[in-house]
Each structure stands twice: as structure tokens, then as C-alpha cells.
Amino acid sequence: MMKVLNFINGEWKESSSKQFAPVINPATGDAIGEVTVSIEADVGAAVKAAKAAQKKWALEPAPKRAEVLYKVGYLLKERKEQLARMLTMEMGKVIEEARGEVQEGIDMAFYMAGEGRRLFGDTTPSELKDKFAMSVRAPVGVVGIITPWNFPIAIATWKSFPAIVAGNAVVWKPALETPFMAQELAKIFEEAGLPKGVFNVVNGDGPTTGNALVEHPDVRVISFTGSNEVGRKIAEKCGRSLKKVSLEMGGKNAVIVMDDADLSLAVEGILWSAFGTSGQRCTACSRIIAHESIKKELENRLLEAMRTLTIGNGLDENVKVGPVINEKALQKIDRYVQIGKEEGAKLLTGGYILQEGEYNKGYYYAPTLFTDVMPNMRIAREEIFGPVASIIPVKSLEEAIEVNNSVDYGLSSSIFTRDVNKVFTAMRDLDTGIVYVNAGTTGAEIHLPFGGTKGTGNGHRDSGVAALDVFTEWKSIYIDFSGKLQRAQIDIDE
Ligand code: NAD
């Protein structure tokens, strides 16, 4: 049984509450560890340590800061298999996907370490003689990171690596369900030689620990990934204190299948993005917008393909769909299925909690497919976060795009077609932060911006160079070497 503590100022500490919460393996229902549950005082201690450490850290040359990240990358690589197995045990995703998630962390480490030698600003001509003008990125200070359980290590790397290379210090509150990855990442930072206090982990729940981080006056920026409901609350609080806040929230992502699509490819893409991670991805495909002329054929092919999905413990290499995170999630998914039926959608397969044999102890939901779903139904608009997909029939590309754009979210979308004109129209008109052509709705690469429009976010992005915008302030600098006072923006007749 692993006992997970906080990591504050380079030390492993129990919370001052003395309370622990169990860590449950969702595949078996077994308690596999426990985690310290923090209160405001613990957050205060972590922020204090971060604030003190940040001043010195920011003075290290950025390429030196990057050296730590390179080491972190190598350590993650060395431990990839061990981390992936631990991740599957605490979160449930199948081992192949867990390996993919750790790989994202590795890629992000090397990519952001490279930023240590870039962190580009601009130099630009001054409007005056003998004057030099430039802009540089300055660290914000103490960064508060709040993350969900569905990507317990990748999301933390998307946020902490750019923050750290840019000269900030971090206090991270992971999800209470998945503290193992937080512990392992902290150990790796420690071994890589990151100075004490630059990276801190405070475990705990949202309303107490997370909220304390949001409300702490010395935390200058909050980077949050999670549900829309919680993101809104955080944004309101940050708004009141004028704190910078970056939000990455839910999705209601669609795959559009046109009449000229390669249907075998579309089925593969849908299967992977709808039922991978048991549908618990912010980019999961939960809507299939199908041209009416291929709808029947697509339904049949999807049903056939879904029969090949092995469901079980993600540590088994043959398993394709693991459990969902907990009992609460099972009940939520099942509630949505009932709502779908009541709304008049046609259930093609699935729609129940798996309870036989080994499924009884874990949290398994049968991969579920609805058809003849109308765009205004709740199952077509609200995030279910489980292995449930809905086919929505349409008559044209224009209608498909309109349906795609009609939801409150705007994270990811995809179109399967062989027609170049349709491809470019969709690329232009789909109102989502990420668009895929002839691929499912998942598969983002770490060097491009990641995030969405409308209810998915508030205009910021994780990943790519865009992530640096969250963790830096622009500083514009003017150097006058004329030896006299030159006044800009003043009309002077010479
Ligand atoms: P959640 O919103 O319930 O929790 C996310 C984090 O916020 C957790 O660490 C939680 O403890 C904390 N929290 C909860 N209440 C809080 C409060 N009042 N103040 C401060 N912190 C608080 O989300 P979840 O169930 O862990 O994750 C699933 C959600 O995350 C889904 O909506 C999914 O779409 C979203 N998600 C989005 C992305 C993205 O990049 N857009 C990626 C992964 C997951």
C-alpha cells in the first residue's frame, strides 16, 4: 500500500489535517494506497516555499533551467513502463494508452527544455533615433496548477514544464483520485536536481485544497483543467482578485462522416476516439454526425467493430476498454443513457453497467451506441464522460457543420471525406480549437496549441509555444542611447 504525502520545499510531509483518503484501483475496486488530504495551512506552506524559491530560480539562465527538464525527460523515459503500470492501476486506462500518456510527458520535457534556448521575444525598430526597443518574456511568479484524474501525469507536464522553464515556481494540486503520478513526478524533479521549493505538490480535494490555492494572494496565475462547472467557479474567484487564469474544460466532440468517406477508416477512428479511455477524454468523440446516405452502413459496421472491444483490467494487454473512474461516474453515465432513451433516441447496443464475474468489483460500463439522435437532445449536448456515442443523421456538409457548432463546447472535431473542397470548408467553418481530417477526435501532439473555443476554455492554450503565454508576462523595454530626452508620441516640428 502506497502512502502518498505532500511535497513541499523539497520535503515529503503529511498534511496538518492528519487525514488520509483511500486510493482505489477502478479495475478491481481494491484500495491500493492512501493519500494525505491537505487543508489551507498546507497550501500556505507550499506557496510560501514556492515564492521564496522562485526569486532565485528566475535568476538562473533559462538554458540552465532547461537542463533540469532534460534530466526530467530522461528519467521519465527510463521509468516509462513502471509509471505506465502505476497509472493504469490508479486511473484504469489500458496500459497501451498509459504508455502513450507517459510518452506525452517525455515529449513535453524535451520540447520545453528546448524553449530554454528560445523563449523568444521581439526586437523591433523604435520610432525615435538612437533608441532600441524589445519585448521579453518575464516569469509570472508562483503558478497554481489544478488537474483532473483522467490524465494524471500528462496534463501536469503540459503545465509545469513551460512554467518552470520560464522561471516560475509551481504548486500543484492533483486530483485526489490519482495521487501516484503526482508523487512520481515530484520524485523525478527531486532527482533531476530542481532546487527545493520550485515544484511543490499539495494533495487534497477541490473545495478545500484547490480553493485555497485559487484564493491565495501570492499565487499569480491559476492553470486549471477539469469540468466546466468547476472552471466557472474558479474563473469567478480569479476575476474578483484580477488573477490570471487559464481554463481547459470539457468537450462534446463530433466525428462527421460524409457520404464519400472511407467507412473502414471512419469506423476505426470512431472506435478509438469514442471508446478509448472508456470515453473519459476531454477530446472523446461522443457525437457521430453521419450523412443519411451512409448512416445505416455505418451503424452496421460500428456494431460489428464494437463486438471486438475486449473490456477488463487495463493491465491485460488484450483489453481495449478499461473501467471508468468510480461508482459515481458509472451512475452518471447510466443516468444519461436513461435520459437518452426517454428523449426517444434509439439504443443500438450497450446501455448497462457490467456486473457479471470480475466486472462486479470494478467500475465497468458497456460501450454504448445510440442512433437517430436529434441535435437538441441532452445526450447530444452535455458531456457524459463515458463510453457512450450518439449518431446524429444529417443531409449535407452545411448541416453537419451547423450541428457540430451548435453545442456549448468547442474542443475537438473531425471530418471523414475524400473531397478536398469539403475538407477545406470544414477546416474553415468548424468552430473548435482542434480539427482533424480523416482521423478521430483524439491524438493531439504536444508542440501544437491544445484547447478549445466557447465553453471549453477562456482563450488560453496548453501545449505548444502558446503555453508560454499563460506562464509569462510580456515586458517591453526601451533603451535610449541618444544622450538626450526624446519624447515619443509627441508632434514636434523640426
Ligand atoms: P473536476 O472539475 O471535478 O476536477 C478537476 C480538478 O479541480 C480536481 O483536481 C478537483 O479536485 C479540483 N476542484 C474541484 N472543485 C474545486 C474548487 N471549487 N476549487 C478549486 N479546485 C477544485 O474534473 P474531473 O472530474 O477531475 O475531470 C473531468 C473533467 O475534466 C471533464 O469535464 C473533462 O472534459 C475535463 N478535461 C479537460 C481537458 C482539457 O484539456 N480541455 C483535459 C482533460 C479533462
Residues whose N, C-alpha, C, O or C-beta is under 5 A from the ligand:
A	BS01	NAD	I146 T147 P148 W149 K173 P174 A175 G204 D205 G206 P207 G210 N211 T225 G226 S227 N228 V230 E248 M249 G250 G251 R281 C282
